[in-house]
């Protein structure tokens, strides 16, 4: 299936989301694309290989952003802290969609 590059920025209440994963799932079927959210809130999607983007067409979008703590055992959170509302992590409740077209796609998600 043909893919096009997809990148963008994810913010929550006007501030960059600093960690997490974004996933685009094609509405008509096909392989999903995923991307890691960087410290500055940006992401780049990958379907088959790094930077190839997502398949063309309509997608349902989910975003999961959890703060796992500092990584030090004594500072580890007993439960990861959600950085955005849980509803964005499920395609049935996120309300997020995107259309991937041929060429470069910049798709931002200003979450509230």
C-alpha positions in Angstrom: 0.0 0.0 0.0 1.2 3.5 -0.9 2.3 5.7 2.0 3.1 9.4 2.4 5.1 11.2 5.1 3.1 12.4 8.1 4.5 14.6 10.9 3.1 17.2 13.3 2.8 18.5 16.8 0.7 17.3 19.7 -0.3 19.8 22.3 -2.6 19.7 25.4 -4.0 22.9 26.8 -1.5 24.8 24.6 1.6 23.1 25.8 3.6 20.4 23.9 2.9 16.8 25.0 6.5 15.6 25.8 6.2 11.8 25.5 3.9 9.1 24.2 2.7 7.4 21.1 0.4 8.4 18.3 -1.3 5.8 16.0 -3.1 6.2 12.7 -5.5 3.3 11.9 -6.8 3.3 8.3 -10.7 3.4 8.3 -10.9 1.1 5.2 -8.4 -1.4 6.5 -4.6 -1.7 6.1 -1.6 -1.4 8.3 -1.6 1.1 11.1 1.2 3.8 11.4 2.8 4.7 14.7 5.1 7.4 15.9 6.9 8.4 19.1 6.1 11.8 20.5 9.3 13.7 21.1 10.2 16.2 24.0 9.0 19.1 21.9 5.7 17.5 21.1 6.5 16.6 17.5 6.0 13.2 15.9 6.8 11.4 12.6 4.9 8.3 11.5 6.2 5.0 10.4 4.2 2.1 8.7 6.9 -0.2 7.2 10.1 1.6 7.9 11.3 4.8 9.7 9.9 7.9 8.2 7.7 6.3 5.5 4.5 7.8 7.0 1.0 6.3 6.8 -1.1 4.8 4.1 -3.2 7.2 2.0 -6.8 7.8 3.1 -8.9 8.4 6.2 -7.6 7.3 9.6 -8.9 7.1 13.1 -6.2 8.5 15.5 -5.3 7.5 19.0 -2.8 9.2 21.3 -1.4 7.7 24.5 0.9 9.9 26.7 2.0 8.5 30.1 4.6 9.9 32.5 6.6 7.0 33.8 8.6 9.0 36.3 12.3 9.8 36.2 13.5 6.3 35.6 15.2 6.1 39.0 13.8 3.2 41.1 13.3 5.3 44.2 11.3 7.9 42.1 9.3 5.4 40.0 5.6 6.2 40.0 3.5 3.3 41.3 1.1 4.1 38.5 2.1 5.9 35.3 0.5 9.4 35.2 -1.6 10.2 32.2 -0.5 13.5 30.5 -3.7 13.7 28.5 -7.3 12.4 29.0 -7.7 8.7 28.6 -10.4 9.1 25.9 -7.6 10.0 23.4 -6.1 6.5 23.8 -9.1 4.6 22.3 -10.3 5.0 18.7 -13.9 4.6 19.8 -13.7 7.7 22.1 -10.8 9.9 20.8 -12.9 11.7 18.2 -9.6 12.3 16.3 -9.4 11.6 12.6 -6.9 12.5 9.8 -6.8 12.3 6.1 -3.4 11.3 4.6 -2.9 12.5 1.0 -0.1 12.0 -1.5 2.9 14.2 -0.6 4.0 15.7 2.7 1.3 15.8 5.4 1.6 18.0 8.5 -1.2 17.1 10.9 -1.2 18.8 14.3 -3.4 17.8 17.2 -4.2 20.6 19.7 -5.9 18.6 22.4 -8.0 20.1 25.2 
